[in-house]
Amino acid sequence: MHNHLILLVLASVAALAAPSLFERYQANILSGSPEQLDAAPTVVEAAAPVPRIPRQTRIDGDRDGHFRASVVMNGRQVPVLVDTGASAVALDEATARRLGITLSAGDFVEPVQTANGVTMGARATIDEIAIGAVRVRDVEAMVIRDTDLPLSLLGMSFLKRLKGYSVENGALTLRD
């Protein structure tokens, strides 16, 4: 009991001898001195960027050296011929309708040079084209009358949006 009484007296003396935290704060405010913080500043590290894993897809050439593939456009499978000579992805009207692209006769106002000559096309946008692991959103396309386009073309409006593409040993590699 005696030890407890001594500790209580020592604690009371220490409390009376040292100014309280409130008194120090009040004195700083009244003197116009800026408040000093004793704690070290907290260091917040920025999250390291997550490295994006490059995606690529390989398409083997056929006997004639052409690159044919089945791609997914707006969630639907579409057989295509990869064509670096086509300035845009080219679809026939029936394929465009399957992809949810609605056009009227008045939309076919763009002259388009095809292998069969000049025809009229309509501009459209494909929400997403996926081929293997490679995906591109909002791709420009040209819709051409059904009789003028026997096969959809995967043209430069898709290819130029990739990180790159190359042909090596008879295969086309697309890199996203």
C-alpha positions as CSV (number, residue, x, y, z in Angstrom):
1,M,0.0,0.0,0.0
2,H,2.9,2.3,0.9
3,N,4.4,1.8,-2.6
4,H,1.1,2.7,-4.3
5,L,0.9,6.0,-2.3
6,I,4.5,6.9,-3.3
7,L,3.7,6.2,-7.0
8,L,0.6,8.4,-6.8
9,V,2.5,11.3,-5.2
10,L,5.3,11.1,-7.9
11,A,2.8,11.0,-10.7
12,S,0.9,14.0,-9.3
13,V,4.2,16.0,-9.0
14,A,5.2,15.1,-12.5
15,A,1.8,16.2,-13.9
16,L,2.0,19.5,-12.1
17,A,5.6,20.2,-13.1
18,A,5.1,19.6,-16.8
19,P,2.8,21.8,-18.8
20,S,-0.1,20.0,-20.3
21,L,-0.4,19.4,-24.0
22,F,-3.4,21.6,-24.1
23,E,-1.5,24.5,-22.4
24,R,1.3,24.2,-25.0
25,Y,-1.2,24.2,-27.8
26,Q,-3.0,27.2,-26.4
27,A,0.3,29.1,-25.9
28,N,1.2,28.5,-29.6
29,I,-2.1,29.7,-30.8
30,L,-2.0,32.9,-28.7
31,S,1.6,33.7,-29.7
32,G,0.9,33.3,-33.4
33,S,3.5,30.6,-33.7
34,P,2.7,27.8,-36.2
35,E,1.8,24.6,-34.6
36,Q,4.8,22.1,-34.5
37,L,4.1,18.5,-35.0
38,D,6.5,16.0,-33.4
39,A,5.4,13.0,-35.5
40,A,7.3,12.2,-38.6
41,P,5.3,12.8,-41.8
42,T,3.6,9.7,-43.3
43,V,5.2,8.6,-46.5
44,V,2.7,7.2,-49.0
45,E,4.2,5.2,-51.8
46,A,2.5,5.3,-55.2
47,A,1.4,1.9,-56.3
48,A,3.7,0.6,-59.0
49,P,1.9,0.3,-62.3
50,V,0.9,-3.2,-63.2
51,P,2.8,-4.2,-66.3
52,R,0.5,-5.0,-69.2
53,I,1.2,-8.4,-70.6
54,P,1.5,-8.1,-74.3
55,R,-1.1,-10.2,-76.2
56,Q,-0.4,-11.8,-79.5
57,T,-2.1,-14.1,-82.0
58,R,-0.5,-16.1,-84.7
59,I,-2.3,-16.9,-88.0
60,D,-0.7,-19.5,-90.3
61,G,-0.8,-18.8,-94.0
62,D,-2.8,-21.0,-96.4
63,R,-1.2,-22.7,-99.5
64,D,-1.5,-19.4,-101.4
65,G,0.1,-17.4,-98.6
66,H,-3.2,-15.7,-97.6
67,F,-4.0,-15.3,-93.9
68,R,-7.6,-16.4,-93.2
69,A,-9.0,-16.6,-89.7
70,S,-12.2,-16.6,-87.8
71,V,-12.5,-13.5,-85.7
72,V,-15.1,-12.4,-83.2
73,M,-16.9,-9.1,-84.1
74,N,-19.4,-7.8,-81.7
75,G,-19.6,-11.3,-80.1
76,R,-20.2,-13.1,-83.4
77,Q,-17.8,-15.4,-85.4
78,V,-16.9,-13.9,-88.8
79,P,-14.5,-15.6,-91.3
80,V,-12.1,-13.0,-92.6
81,L,-9.2,-12.5,-95.0
82,V,-6.4,-10.3,-93.5
83,D,-5.8,-7.7,-96.1
84,T,-3.2,-5.0,-95.7
85,G,-4.3,-3.5,-99.0
86,A,-7.8,-2.8,-97.6
87,S,-7.9,0.6,-95.8
88,A,-10.7,-0.5,-93.5
89,V,-12.4,-3.6,-92.2
90,A,-14.9,-4.5,-95.0
91,L,-18.2,-6.4,-94.4
92,D,-21.1,-7.3,-96.6
93,E,-24.6,-6.2,-95.6
94,A,-25.7,-9.6,-94.2
95,T,-22.7,-9.8,-91.9
96,A,-23.2,-6.2,-90.8
97,R,-26.8,-7.0,-89.9
98,R,-25.7,-10.1,-87.9
99,L,-23.3,-7.8,-86.0
100,G,-26.2,-5.4,-85.1
101,I,-25.2,-2.7,-87.6
102,T,-28.3,-1.2,-89.1
103,L,-28.0,0.7,-92.4
104,S,-30.5,2.2,-94.8
105,A,-30.1,2.4,-98.6
106,G,-29.2,6.1,-98.2
107,D,-26.1,5.2,-96.1
108,F,-24.3,3.7,-99.1
109,V,-22.7,6.9,-100.3
110,E,-18.9,6.2,-100.1
111,P,-17.2,5.1,-103.4
112,V,-15.2,2.0,-102.7
113,Q,-12.6,0.3,-104.9
114,T,-12.9,-3.5,-104.8
115,A,-11.3,-6.3,-106.8
116,N,-14.5,-6.3,-108.9
117,G,-14.4,-2.5,-109.5
118,V,-16.0,0.5,-107.8
119,T,-19.1,0.1,-105.7
120,M,-20.8,2.2,-103.0
121,G,-20.2,1.5,-99.3
122,A,-21.5,2.7,-96.0
123,R,-19.3,3.7,-93.0
124,A,-19.9,1.9,-89.7
125,T,-18.2,1.1,-86.4
126,I,-17.6,-2.3,-85.0
127,D,-17.7,-2.2,-81.2
128,E,-15.1,-4.9,-80.7
129,I,-13.0,-7.2,-82.9
130,A,-11.2,-10.1,-81.2
131,I,-8.8,-12.5,-82.8
132,G,-7.3,-14.9,-80.4
133,A,-5.9,-12.9,-77.4
134,V,-5.9,-9.6,-79.4
135,R,-8.8,-7.2,-79.0
136,V,-9.5,-3.8,-80.5
137,R,-12.5,-1.6,-79.7
138,D,-14.4,0.9,-81.9
139,V,-13.0,-0.2,-85.2
140,E,-14.0,1.7,-88.4
141,A,-15.6,-0.5,-91.1
142,M,-17.0,-0.2,-94.5
143,V,-20.1,-2.1,-95.4
144,I,-20.4,-3.1,-99.0
145,R,-23.4,-4.5,-100.9
146,D,-23.7,-8.3,-100.5
147,T,-22.9,-9.2,-104.1
148,D,-19.7,-7.1,-104.2
149,L,-17.8,-8.7,-101.3
150,P,-17.5,-12.5,-101.2
151,L,-15.5,-12.5,-97.9
152,S,-15.1,-10.0,-95.0
153,L,-11.7,-8.3,-95.0
154,L,-9.7,-7.5,-91.9
155,G,-8.1,-4.3,-93.2
156,M,-5.9,-1.5,-91.9
157,S,-8.5,0.2,-89.7
158,F,-7.9,-2.8,-87.4
159,L,-4.3,-3.5,-88.1
160,K,-3.1,0.0,-87.6
161,R,-4.6,-0.1,-84.0
162,L,-2.2,-2.9,-83.0
163,K,1.2,-2.5,-81.4
164,G,2.5,-4.3,-84.5
165,Y,2.2,-7.2,-86.9
166,S,4.7,-9.2,-88.8
167,V,5.0,-12.0,-91.2
168,E,7.7,-14.6,-90.5
169,N,8.1,-18.2,-91.7
170,G,4.6,-18.2,-93.4
171,A,2.8,-17.0,-90.3
172,L,1.3,-13.6,-89.4
173,T,1.7,-12.5,-85.8
174,L,-0.6,-9.7,-84.5
175,R,0.6,-7.9,-81.3
176,D,-1.7,-5.9,-79.1
